[in-house]
Amino acid sequence: MKPVLIPRDRPDTVLTPVAGRSVQLTNLDKVFFPDTGTTKRDLLQYYADVAPVLVPYLAGRAMVLKRYPNGIAGDFFYMKRTPPGRPPWLRTCAIEHGSGSVIDFPIVDDVAGLLWVINLGCIDLNEWYSRCDDTDRPDYLHFDLDPVEGTPFATVREVALRVRDGLDGLGMKPVVKTTGSSGMHVYVAIARDPKQKEVWTFAKAFAQTLERMYPDIITAEYRIAKRPAGRVLVDYNQNAWGKTLASVYSVRAKPLATVSMPVTWEEVEAGIELDHFRIDNVRERLARVGDLWAPMKAKNGRFDLRPLLQGKL
């Protein structure tokens, strides 16, 4: 794909990055990350550069918009419904919710759609785990490893390894990434058959089993006030219908513009840190190590969760 370059000589522009699809970009000089001076233009250029590896994980999935119109120093707000004035080529995903209302979520299928979303002030990207052709059958099982306040990141790494070992013991092949915020995400590519509630039920049982095995470092307690100090929450509840996590390669609204980055298990064992992966060095890493998240888009080798759902941990 031909590289997309965001002009540096003007504050607003119109690009046609994909098959003549026009995307208006505005306020390019606005500073989104005050500590580093990173501008909206820089953010857009980052996403344009990583689009070839990022877009396959977003395509065909509903996107929840988290908008920071004035960067990380300003207020943010969530949007599920596609805002008015969307370009005619942007696809949407109509999902009926429990209230009976139908929400048309935007879908990011290409670099044009990606730039359109980022131009709205989105910094991180939050797509659904299931695809729009069947929003009740996810193709990921995942765990959000969220440290209780004051818990060091070294404990998060330790818990990630315990989660890996547990999943390995069940025959799964988990992959891991930093969140870019405070924790780590462990994912497993699963065959797209069980419904979301079934995946959530398995994830809950797995997290509670780990809590019993490693009570000094792991909690599965979802109530914040009840979580013991020094632990890491193995958050199974993010597998519930309609929940989202920050996407792979997503920039986070943190002072150093850290990125949610796939890492190897060897890197976890060696002691990686969250600030090792930032908007300014991710492109070099991708050129060096490639897309470590590739198992999440592979059609073959996805784990069949059904036998485990019929038994017990």
C-alpha positions in Angstrom: 0.0 0.0 0.0 1.3 3.5 -0.9 2.4 5.4 2.2 0.0 8.0 3.4 1.6 11.3 4.3 -0.1 13.9 6.5 0.9 17.4 5.2 3.1 19.4 7.7 2.6 22.8 6.1 -1.1 23.5 6.8 -3.5 23.0 9.7 -6.3 21.4 7.6 -6.3 19.2 4.6 -8.3 16.7 2.5 -6.7 13.3 1.7 -7.8 10.6 -0.7 -5.8 7.7 0.8 -7.9 4.8 -0.5 -9.5 4.5 -4.0 -10.4 8.2 -4.0 -12.1 8.2 -0.7 -11.8 11.7 0.7 -11.0 12.3 4.3 -11.0 15.8 5.8 -8.4 16.3 8.5 -8.6 19.3 10.8 -6.7 21.1 13.5 -3.5 19.2 12.7 -1.3 21.5 14.8 -3.3 21.0 18.0 -1.1 19.5 20.8 -2.7 16.2 22.0 0.1 15.2 24.4 1.6 18.3 26.2 4.5 16.5 27.9 6.0 15.4 24.5 4.5 18.1 22.3 2.9 15.3 20.2 0.2 16.9 17.9 -2.9 15.6 16.3 -0.9 15.5 13.0 1.6 13.2 14.7 -1.1 10.9 16.0 -2.7 10.7 12.5 0.6 10.0 10.9 1.3 7.2 13.4 -2.0 5.5 12.6 -1.5 6.0 8.9 1.9 4.3 9.2 0.7 1.3 11.2 -2.6 0.9 9.3 -1.4 -2.1 7.3 -0.9 -4.2 10.4 -3.7 -2.5 12.5 -6.7 -2.4 10.2 -7.1 -6.2 9.9 -7.9 -6.4 13.6 -10.6 -3.6 13.3 -12.2 -4.5 10.0 -15.8 -5.8 10.2 -16.2 -4.9 13.8 -18.2 -2.3 15.6 -16.1 0.6 16.9 -16.8 2.4 20.2 -15.5 6.0 19.9 -13.7 7.5 22.8 -13.1 11.1 21.8 -10.5 13.6 23.2 -11.2 16.7 21.1 -8.6 18.7 23.0 -6.1 16.0 23.6 -5.3 14.2 26.8 -5.4 17.4 28.9 -9.0 18.0 28.0 -12.2 16.1 28.7 -13.2 13.0 26.8 -16.5 11.3 26.0 -17.7 8.0 24.6 -19.9 7.7 21.5 -21.4 4.4 20.2 -23.6 5.8 17.5 -21.9 7.0 14.3 -22.0 10.8 14.4 -23.8 12.8 11.7 -21.9 13.7 8.6 -20.1 10.5 8.1 -18.6 9.9 4.7 -20.9 7.9 2.4 -18.3 5.2 2.0 -18.0 4.5 5.7 -19.8 1.3 6.7 -21.8 1.0 9.9 -22.8 -2.0 12.1 -26.4 -2.0 13.4 -26.6 -3.7 16.8 -29.8 -4.1 18.8 -29.4 -3.6 22.5 -31.4 -4.9 25.4 -33.5 -1.7 25.5 -34.7 -2.5 22.0 -32.8 0.4 20.5 -30.6 -0.2 17.5 -27.2 1.6 17.4 -25.3 2.1 14.2 -21.6 1.8 15.2 -18.9 2.9 12.7 -16.6 0.3 11.2 -13.0 0.8 10.3 -12.3 -1.2 7.2 -9.3 0.7 5.7 -6.9 3.5 6.3 -9.5 6.1 5.2 -11.9 5.0 7.9 -9.1 4.9 10.4 -8.1 8.5 9.7 -11.7 9.6 9.8 -12.1 8.1 13.3 -8.8 9.6 14.6 -9.7 13.0 13.2 -12.8 13.0 15.5 -10.3 13.1 18.4 -10.1 9.4 19.1 -6.7 8.5 20.6 -7.3 4.8 21.5 -9.4 2.4 19.5 -12.0 0.1 21.1 -13.5 -2.4 18.7 -15.9 -5.3 19.5 -14.6 -8.8 20.0 -17.2 -10.3 17.7 -17.7 -9.3 14.0 -20.8 -7.5 12.8 -22.2 -10.5 10.9 -22.8 -12.2 14.3 -22.2 -10.0 17.3 -23.0 -12.7 19.8 -20.1 -15.1 18.7 -16.7 -13.7 19.6 -13.5 -15.0 18.1 -11.3 -14.0 21.1 -11.1 -15.1 24.6 -9.1 -12.6 26.7 -8.1 -11.4 30.1 -7.4 -7.9 31.2 -4.7 -7.9 33.9 -5.4 -4.8 35.9 -3.2 -4.0 38.9 -4.8 -2.9 42.1 -3.6 0.6 42.9 0.0 0.5 44.2 0.8 -2.9 42.8 4.0 -2.8 40.8 4.2 -3.7 37.1 6.5 -6.6 38.0 3.6 -8.3 39.6 1.5 -7.8 36.5 4.2 -9.6 34.5 4.3 -12.4 37.0 0.5 -12.8 36.8 0.7 -12.7 33.0 3.0 -15.7 33.1 0.7 -17.6 35.5 -2.2 -16.9 33.1 -0.1 -18.2 30.2 0.8 -21.3 32.1 -2.9 -22.0 32.9 -4.0 -21.5 29.4 -1.1 -23.6 28.0 -2.2 -26.4 30.3 -5.6 -26.4 28.6 -4.0 -26.7 25.2 -4.3 -23.0 24.2 -1.7 -20.8 22.6 -2.1 -17.4 24.3 -0.5 -14.2 23.1 0.2 -11.1 25.2 0.4 -7.4 24.8 0.9 -4.4 27.1 -2.2 -2.2 27.5 -0.1 1.0 27.2 -1.9 2.1 30.3 -1.3 0.1 33.5 -1.6 -3.6 32.8 -1.4 -6.3 30.2 -3.9 -8.2 28.0 -3.7 -12.0 27.3 -5.7 -13.2 24.3 -6.5 -16.6 22.8 -7.9 -17.0 19.3 -10.9 -19.2 19.5 -13.1 -20.9 17.0 -16.2 -18.8 16.4 -18.9 -21.0 17.8 -19.7 -20.4 21.5 -21.9 -17.5 22.3 -20.5 -14.5 24.3 -22.1 -15.6 27.5 -20.5 -19.0 27.3 -17.1 -17.5 26.7 -17.7 -15.2 29.7 -18.7 -18.1 31.8 -15.5 -20.0 31.0 -13.3 -16.9 31.6 -14.9 -16.4 35.0 -14.3 -20.0 36.0 -10.7 -19.8 34.8 -10.0 -16.5 36.6 -11.5 -17.8 39.9 -9.4 -21.0 39.6 -6.2 -18.9 39.3 -7.3 -16.8 42.3 -7.5 -20.0 44.3 -4.1 -21.1 43.1 -2.2 -17.8 43.5 -4.1 -15.9 46.2 -1.1 -13.7 47.1 -0.9 -12.1 43.7 -4.2 -12.7 41.8 -7.8 -11.5 42.5 -10.9 -12.2 40.5 -12.9 -9.8 42.7 -14.8 -7.4 40.4 -15.8 -4.9 43.1 -13.0 -2.4 43.4 -13.5 -1.8 47.1 -13.2 -5.5 47.8 -9.9 -6.1 45.9 -7.0 -6.8 48.2 -3.9 -4.7 48.0 -0.9 -6.0 46.1 -2.9 -8.1 43.7 -3.6 -8.0 40.0 -7.2 -8.4 38.8 -7.6 -11.1 36.2 -10.6 -9.4 34.7 -12.9 -12.0 33.1 -15.8 -9.6 32.9 -14.4 -7.8 29.9 -15.6 -10.9 27.9 -19.2 -9.8 28.5 -21.4 -8.8 25.5 -20.7 -5.3 24.3 -17.5 -4.8 26.3 -14.3 -3.6 24.6 -10.6 -3.2 25.4 -8.1 -1.0 23.8 -7.0 -2.4 20.4 -3.6 -3.8 19.6 -1.3 -1.0 18.4 -3.6 1.6 20.0 -2.1 4.7 21.3 -3.2 5.4 24.9 -4.1 8.7 26.5 -1.0 8.8 28.7 1.7 11.5 28.9 4.3 9.6 26.9 1.8 8.5 24.2 2.4 4.8 25.1 1.1 2.1 22.8 -0.7 -1.2 23.4 2.0 -3.4 22.0 2.3 -7.2 21.4 5.3 -8.7 23.0 6.9 -12.1 23.3 6.6 -14.2 26.4 10.4 -14.1 26.5 10.2 -10.3 26.7 7.7 -10.6 29.6 10.1 -12.9 31.4 13.0 -10.4 30.7 11.1 -7.5 32.3 9.5 -5.3 29.7 7.9 -2.0 30.9 4.9 -0.1 29.7 6.9 2.9 28.5 9.2 0.8 26.3 6.5 1.2 23.5 5.6 4.7 22.5 4.2 6.5 19.4 7.8 7.5 18.5 9.4 4.0 18.4 6.6 1.5 17.4 7.3 1.8 13.7 10.9 0.7 14.1 9.9 -2.2 16.3 7.3 -3.4 13.7 10.0 -3.2 11.0 12.2 -5.3 13.2 9.9 -8.0 14.7 6.8 -7.9 12.5 3.3 -8.4 13.7 3.4 -10.5 16.8 -0.4 -10.4 17.0 -0.9 -12.4 13.8 -2.4 -15.5 15.5 -5.4 -13.4 16.3 -6.4 -13.0 12.6 -5.4 -16.5 11.5 -8.2 -18.7 10.1 -6.6 -21.9 11.1 -5.4 -23.1 14.5 -8.1 -21.4 16.5 -8.9 -23.1 19.8 -12.2 -25.0 20.0 -13.6 -24.0 23.4 -16.7 -26.2 23.2 -15.2 -29.3 25.0 -14.1 -27.2 27.9 -17.6 -25.6 28.1 -19.1 -29.0 28.5 -16.8 -29.9 31.4 -15.2 -28.2 34.4 -11.8 -26.7 35.1 
